[in-house]
Amino acid sequence: MLKAAVIGLGDISKIHIPAIQANPNTELVAVCDINESLKDTVPGVNFYTDYHEMLEKEALDCVHNCLPHYLHYPVTKACVEKGVHVFQEKPLGLNAEEGQALVKLENEHSDIKIGVCLQNRYNETFETLLEIVKSGEYGKVTGVKGLVAWFRPKAYYDAKPWRGKMELAGGGVMINQALHTIDLMQLIGGEIDSIKGSINQLLDYGIEVEDTASAHIHFKHGAKGLFFATNANAENSSVELEVLLEKGKFNIKDSILVRVTEESKKEVLVEDAKLPGAKFYYGASHFKTINQFYQCILQNSHDYVHAKDAFVSISMIDAIRKSSEIKQAVKMEG
């Protein structure tokens, strides 16, 4: 039985904790948060306000890092150096520089697993779409479009002020709401040659981070990408991912993958399992992703999202931000 702990009892922990508790091979033995009023959040487990103390006192196999962005790297580093596997929420780090530090940490501790929660890779719709693309049945990818039109009120930033500060969040809509879409776009399009992007604030919230971003992406194999994300919509609309191939068009929207026929009819191929409740738009693949990571720990296998895999999307965000500043395309390294 693997012994697990969760550090950070914010919103996302409410998805991680049930997933741990539902796994037959895992026992949640401890949680940690600086807010002592959360002590009784998870009955029957040890509560800590200091993660260093928790790492010293508990014999842990895995820690879930569910903390704000600026604490991802230092807390993951502390766990890894204690010999504990880490399942870390996205993003990999505040920026590409910090992301590279996590990749270095992963390389230096090859016996310890760092899994990054990019759960939309495990959506049934995306897994099917990626298989179709890789099969070559419809030819090469010629275009990828990713759209995220969500809504965040000012109260969202007021409730947790770190979300609106660059040094603590690393950005706004790109790193917080649209990172998954950016990640899926690069998995479909392949290696990136260059990106030209623009970031903006359409809302008068008095925050430092962007609420809107767009980018034109040149992939090395010739495909073109269009990315657009905003928190200035009137509601949380369905994320949309469209892929153009030489001999076909496919679209994921409303958690359904369709093939668009030559007659512009939509042939439904598969539908995702849905997360119940108001935050349905998160997707329902957290359980699948977490179970996969624990299976890899038990079998000492490697089929999970490594730090090096998550590095691409954080590099893309840096490139979009830099491009917006210098008002020209930015070449992607590596």
Residue, then its C-alpha position, 0 to 999 in steps of 0.5 A: m500500500l502506497k502512502a500519500a500526502v497532499i500539500g495545499l488544501g485549495d480548490i484543486s485538492k478537492i479533486h486530488i483527495p477523492a482520487i487518492q482515496a478511491n485508489p485501492n493501492t494508495e492510502l492518504v495518510a497526511v495533508c498539509d496547509i498553512n491555514e489551521s482552520l482546514k485541520d478537519t478538512v480530511p477526517g482520519v489523516n494527520f494534519y500539518t502546517d509545515y511540509h518540512e515537518m510532514l516530510e520528516k515525520e511521515a514515511l511517504d511514497c508520494v506527495h501531491n503538490c497542489l500549491p500556488h504556482y510559486l511554490h511548485y518548484p521549491v516544494t517539489k524539490a524538497c520532496v524529491e530530495k527526501g526521496v519521495h515521488v511527486f505528483q505536481e499540479k500544473p504549471l511545471g513552474l512559473n516560467a521556462e527558467e524554473g521549468q528547466a530547473l525542475v527538468k534538471l532536478e528530474n534528471e539528477h534524481s532519476d529514481i524519483k518520479i515527478g509527474v505533472c498533472l496535464q490530465n487532458r492528455y488522458n481525455e478519451t477524445f484527445e487520446t482518440l484524436l492523437e491516435i488518428v493523427k499518428s496513424g497517418e490515415y488522413g495525411k499530415v497535420t496542416g493546421v491546429k486551432g485551440l480556443v479557450a473562452w472562459f469567465r473569471p470575475k474580479a472576485y476570483y483574483d481578490a479571493k486569492p491575490w497571488r493569482g493576479k501577481m506575475e511573481l507569484a502566478g507566472g502569468g494569467v489566462m495562459i498559465n492558469q486556464a489555457l495551459h492544457t490547450i497549449d499542451l495539446m496543440q503542441l502534441i498534435g502539431g509537433e516541434i515548433d519553429s516559431i511563435k508570434g503572440s500578443i497578450n492583453q488585459l481586456l478587463d479592468y481588474g487592476i491585476e498584473v497578469e494577462d486575461t487575454a492572449s493570442a498566438h500564431i504558431h509555425f510548426k517545424h513540419g509545416a503546420k500552422g497553429l492559431f491559439f486564442a484564450t481569454n477570461a473576458n467571456a460571459e461564461n465558461s464556454s467549452v474549450e475547442l480544439e480543431v485539427l486540419l489534416e491533408k484528408g480530413k478535419f476533426n474537432i473536439k468541442d463540448s467534450i465530443l470528438v467529431r469528424v467533419t465530413e466533406e459535406s460538412k456533416k459531423e460524425v461523432l467518434v467519442e465523448d469524454a466522461k464528464l466531471p459532475g458539478a459546476k466545474f465540468y469544464y475541468g474535464a474528468s481525467h484527473f482520476k485516470t491521470i493519478n491512477q496511471f501515476y501510481q501504477c507507474i510507481l508500483q511497477n517502476s514504469h515511465d508512462y506518465v507526464h514527466a517534467k521534461d514533457a511539461f516543459v514544452s508548454i511553459s516554454m511556449i507561454d514564455a515565447i508568446r509573452k516575449s513576442s508580445e513585448i518585442k512585437q515580432a516572432v520568437k524562435m523556439e529553442g531545441 
